[in-house]
Amino acid sequence: MNFKDTILYLTKAVAFGLVMAAAFIFVTSITNNSNFNNGLTTTQHHNDLSFAKAVRRAAPAVVNIYSLSLDQNSPLNSSSLQGLGSGVIMSKEGYILTNYHVIKKADEIVIALQDGRKFTSEVVGSDPVTDLAVLKIEGDNLPIVPINLSKPAQVGDVVLAIGNPYNLGQTITQGIISATGRNGLSSGYLDFLQTDAAINAGNSGGALIDTTGELIGINTAAFQIGDEGGGHGINFAIPIKLAHSIMGKLIKNGRVIRGALGISGEPLSPVMAQILNLPDLKGVLVTAVDPKGPAADAKLRPRDVIIAYAEESVPGVEMLMDRIAETAPGDSITMTIIREGKSYDVPVIIGEKAVVP
């Protein structure tokens, strides 16, 4: 090998070495960056999946509710308390929202906070229709649950249920909103939020919160078939907008005053619409009229179709019943009805719905 060939060989070897070194540095850099980024992603992912901050915001305001045995000499002795359920402190004045069924049979009610304080409470008011009750305690520096009435829950939202299941102590369960209903003053499961977050005995009256810690509902019941204990992943909570409205009425009046019209109705079916010669399928078909109710006084009849209530169109039975319930007794409103194919405006004075214990 001559000198020229030797120089060429050495040059190629050095170039190859430099290329390999550069490639090694490049690959190492990518690997390190990937590992670093994966570390950040993992950490960030972990933080995103933790609901600890939300729980810290809301959990102190979720209380345990006990019934006090009246024959005990030490009224606040823990051995004399029987666990009933849970409640949520809604204001600095000490108003607590819970379920009516939690406290309806209690002789004397004791509220236990998560910081160890205990208070006897008074019942401000209750509403069996929506299964809500308001209690009141007197205390300083009470924790208050955060709420946002303008942010409705949506199907698919992640939620946390906070309560005292089986008197085990405060427990958090997690799930999603499976279905949503409507906000109103009538009754039935359509009013509720449905969730698969576990709501067991003792969770009733507790908080259903979102991932920011804001209250979105009051836990109420698990779906049951017969006498079995639930466990189907179908649980219900009262939407906070409805619960907050009921709370205000109970604080003001001690009860919820609902309007009543004195009718029974059903959705207008295509068959009935054809029989009654109605081109529009929207409305409520009156099926019965209470002879002593406001509807009878206004001369409403079975087979009348209510298509508007106080100038608001009526798409279905639930909406109409809610509007009637929300109307103050004694108020005069005008309904638009269809009778025998003709439209009439009918004034009616709303009565008061009887309270069912």
C-alpha positions in Angstrom: 0.0 0.0 0.0 1.5 3.3 -1.1 1.4 6.5 0.9 -1.6 7.9 -0.9 -3.6 4.8 -0.3 -2.7 4.8 3.3 -3.9 8.4 3.7 -7.2 7.6 2.0 -7.7 4.6 4.2 -7.0 6.5 7.4 -9.3 9.3 6.2 -12.2 6.9 5.6 -11.7 5.3 9.0 -11.7 8.6 10.8 -14.8 9.7 8.9 -16.6 6.5 9.7 -15.7 6.9 13.4 -17.0 10.4 13.5 -20.2 9.4 11.8 -20.7 6.5 14.3 -19.9 8.8 17.2 -22.4 11.4 16.0 -25.1 8.7 15.5 -24.5 7.4 19.0 -24.8 10.9 20.5 -28.0 11.5 18.5 -29.6 8.3 19.6 -28.6 8.8 23.2 -30.0 12.3 23.2 -33.4 11.1 21.8 -33.5 8.3 24.3 -32.8 10.6 27.2 -35.3 13.1 26.0 -37.9 10.4 25.6 -37.2 9.1 29.1 -37.4 12.6 30.5 -40.6 13.3 28.6 -42.1 10.0 29.7 -41.3 10.9 33.3 -43.0 14.2 32.9 -46.0 12.6 31.2 -46.2 9.9 33.9 -46.1 12.5 36.7 -48.6 14.8 34.9 -50.8 11.8 34.2 -50.7 10.8 37.8 -51.7 14.2 38.9 -54.5 14.4 36.5 -55.9 11.1 37.8 -55.8 12.2 41.5 -58.9 13.7 43.0 -57.3 14.5 46.3 -57.6 18.3 45.8 -61.3 18.0 45.0 -61.9 15.8 48.1 -60.0 18.3 50.3 -62.2 21.1 49.1 -65.5 19.3 49.7 -65.1 16.5 52.3 -64.8 18.7 55.5 -68.4 20.0 54.8 -69.9 16.5 54.6 -71.1 15.5 58.0 -72.3 12.3 59.7 -75.8 12.4 61.0 -76.8 10.4 64.1 -79.9 9.8 66.1 -79.5 10.3 69.9 -81.0 7.9 72.3 -83.0 10.0 74.7 -82.6 7.8 77.7 -78.8 8.3 77.9 -77.3 10.5 80.6 -74.5 11.5 78.3 -76.2 12.8 75.2 -73.1 13.2 73.1 -71.4 9.9 74.1 -70.6 8.0 70.9 -72.0 4.8 72.3 -75.5 6.4 72.5 -75.5 7.5 68.8 -77.1 5.5 66.0 -75.8 6.2 62.5 -78.5 7.5 60.1 -76.7 9.0 57.1 -74.9 12.0 55.9 -75.5 15.7 55.2 -73.8 18.7 53.6 -73.1 22.1 55.3 -74.3 24.6 52.8 -73.8 28.0 54.5 -71.8 29.7 57.3 -75.1 30.0 59.2 -75.0 26.3 59.7 -77.8 25.1 57.3 -77.3 21.5 56.4 -78.9 19.6 53.4 -79.8 16.0 53.8 -82.5 13.5 52.8 -85.9 13.5 54.4 -85.7 9.7 54.9 -82.5 10.1 56.9 -84.1 12.1 59.7 -87.8 11.4 59.6 -87.8 8.9 62.4 -85.1 10.5 64.6 -86.0 11.7 68.1 -83.0 14.0 68.4 -80.3 14.6 65.8 -76.6 14.9 66.3 -74.3 16.2 63.6 -70.7 15.1 63.7 -68.1 17.1 61.7 -64.9 15.6 60.3 -62.8 17.7 62.7 -64.3 15.9 65.7 -66.9 18.5 66.7 -70.5 17.4 67.5 -73.7 19.5 67.5 -77.3 18.8 68.3 -79.4 20.2 65.4 -82.9 21.4 64.8 -85.0 20.5 61.7 -85.8 23.6 59.8 -88.1 21.9 57.3 -88.6 18.9 55.2 -90.1 17.9 51.8 -91.1 14.3 51.3 -91.8 14.8 47.6 -88.1 15.5 46.8 -86.8 13.6 49.8 -85.0 16.6 51.1 -84.7 18.2 54.6 -82.8 21.1 56.0 -81.1 21.0 59.5 -79.4 23.8 61.4 -76.5 23.8 63.8 -74.9 26.7 65.7 -71.1 26.8 65.4 -68.1 28.9 64.4 -65.8 28.5 61.4 -68.0 25.8 59.8 -66.7 24.3 56.6 -68.9 25.1 53.6 -69.1 23.0 50.5 -68.3 24.9 47.2 -71.2 25.0 44.7 -71.7 26.4 41.2 -75.4 26.5 40.2 -74.6 27.6 36.7 -72.6 24.5 35.8 -75.0 21.5 35.2 -73.7 18.0 35.3 -73.3 16.2 32.0 -73.4 12.6 31.1 -69.9 11.2 31.2 -68.6 13.6 33.9 -66.5 12.0 36.5 -68.0 12.3 40.0 -67.2 11.4 43.6 -69.7 10.4 46.2 -68.9 11.3 49.8 -70.7 9.9 52.8 -70.7 7.6 55.8 -71.7 4.2 54.4 -72.7 1.6 57.0 -71.4 4.0 59.7 -67.8 3.1 58.7 -66.7 6.7 58.6 -66.3 9.1 55.8 -65.7 7.3 52.5 -65.2 8.4 48.9 -66.4 6.4 45.9 -65.9 7.3 42.3 -67.8 6.9 39.0 -69.4 8.9 36.2 -72.8 10.6 35.5 -74.7 7.8 33.7 -77.8 9.9 32.9 -79.3 13.2 33.8 -82.9 14.3 34.2 -84.6 17.6 34.7 -84.9 20.2 37.5 -88.4 20.8 38.8 -90.7 20.4 41.7 -92.6 17.3 40.7 -91.4 13.8 41.6 -90.0 10.7 40.0 -86.6 9.3 39.0 -86.6 11.7 36.0 -85.6 14.5 38.4 -82.4 12.7 39.5 -78.8 12.4 38.4 -77.9 8.8 37.8 -74.4 7.6 38.6 -72.5 4.4 39.0 -70.5 5.9 42.0 -71.5 3.6 44.9 -74.2 5.0 47.1 -74.8 2.6 50.0 -76.8 2.8 53.2 -75.4 5.8 55.2 -74.4 7.6 52.0 -77.9 9.1 51.8 -77.8 12.9 52.2 -74.1 13.1 51.4 -72.3 15.0 48.6 -71.9 14.1 45.0 -69.1 16.4 43.7 -67.3 16.9 40.5 -63.5 16.7 40.0 -63.1 20.3 41.1 -64.7 19.6 44.4 -68.0 21.5 43.6 -71.3 20.1 44.8 -73.5 18.8 42.0 -76.0 16.7 43.9 -77.2 15.2 47.1 -76.9 11.4 47.2 -80.2 9.7 47.7 -80.6 6.1 46.8 -79.5 3.0 45.0 -81.7 1.3 42.6 -83.2 -1.9 44.1 -85.4 -4.7 42.9 -87.6 -6.1 45.6 -85.9 -6.5 48.9 -82.4 -7.0 47.6 -79.8 -4.4 48.5 -79.0 -2.8 45.2 -75.4 -3.2 43.9 -76.4 -2.7 40.2 -74.3 0.4 39.7 -77.5 2.4 39.3 -77.6 5.1 42.0 -79.4 8.4 42.2 -78.6 11.9 43.4 -80.8 15.0 43.6 -79.4 17.8 41.3 -77.9 20.7 43.2 -80.0 23.3 41.4 -83.2 21.6 42.5 -81.9 20.8 46.0 -80.7 24.4 46.4 -84.1 25.7 45.4 -85.9 23.4 47.8 -83.5 24.4 50.6 -84.4 28.1 50.1 -88.1 27.3 50.3 -87.7 25.2 53.4 -85.6 27.9 55.1 -88.2 30.5 54.2 -91.5 28.6 55.0 -90.5 25.4 56.7 -92.1 23.5 53.9 -92.4 23.6 50.1 -95.6 25.3 48.9 -96.7 23.9 45.5 -99.4 24.9 43.1 -102.1 22.4 42.1 -104.5 22.4 39.1 -106.5 19.2 39.9 -106.0 17.3 36.7 -104.5 14.0 35.5 -103.0 14.0 32.0 -100.9 12.0 29.6 -98.8 12.7 26.5 -100.8 13.4 23.3 -100.4 10.2 21.2 -100.6 10.2 17.4 -103.8 8.2 17.6 -105.5 10.7 20.0 -104.2 13.6 17.9 -105.9 12.1 14.8 -109.1 11.4 16.7 -109.2 15.0 18.1 -108.2 16.4 14.7 -105.0 18.1 16.0 -102.2 18.8 13.6 -99.6 19.3 16.3 -98.6 16.4 18.5 -97.4 18.6 21.3 -99.6 19.1 24.4 -101.1 17.2 27.4 -104.3 15.3 27.1 -106.5 15.8 30.2 -107.7 12.4 31.3 -109.4 13.3 34.6 -110.5 16.4 36.4 -110.8 16.7 40.2 -114.4 18.0 40.7 -113.3 20.1 43.7 -110.1 21.4 42.1 -109.2 24.6 40.2 -109.4 22.9 36.8 -113.1 22.1 37.5 -113.7 25.7 38.5 -112.2 26.8 35.2 -114.6 24.3 33.4 -111.8 22.1 32.1 -113.0 18.7 30.8 -111.4 15.3 30.0 -110.2 15.1 26.4 -109.2 18.8 26.5 -105.6 19.3 25.3 -103.5 21.8 27.1 -101.0 23.3 24.6 -99.8 26.4 26.5 -99.4 27.4 30.2 -98.9 31.0 31.0 -98.0 31.7 27.4 -95.3 28.9 27.4 -95.8 26.0 25.0 -96.4 22.6 26.7 -94.2 19.9 25.2 -95.1 17.2 27.7 -96.6 16.1 31.0 -93.5 16.6 33.1 -93.0 20.2 32.0 -96.6 21.1 32.7 -96.6 19.5 36.2 -93.4 21.3 37.1 -94.8 24.7 35.9 -98.0 24.1 37.9 -96.0 23.1 41.0 -93.8 26.2 40.7 -96.8 28.6 40.5 -97.8 30.2 43.8 -101.2 29.2 45.0 -103.7 32.0 44.4 -102.0 33.2 41.2 -104.2 33.5 38.1 -102.7 32.2 34.9 -104.1 31.6 31.4 -103.9 28.2 29.7 -104.5 27.6 26.0 -106.5 24.5 25.3 -107.8 22.7 22.3 -111.4 21.4 22.6 -113.2 19.7 19.7 -110.7 21.2 17.3 -111.0 24.8 18.5 -108.5 26.8 20.5 -109.6 28.6 23.8 -107.8 30.7 26.3 -108.8 29.6 29.8 -108.0 31.6 33.0 -107.5 29.5 36.1 -106.6 30.3 39.7 -104.0 27.9 40.9 -104.7 26.0 44.2 -102.3 24.6 46.7 -101.1 21.0 46.5 -102.0 19.0 49.6 -99.0 17.9 51.7 -98.6 14.1 51.8 -96.7 13.0 54.9 
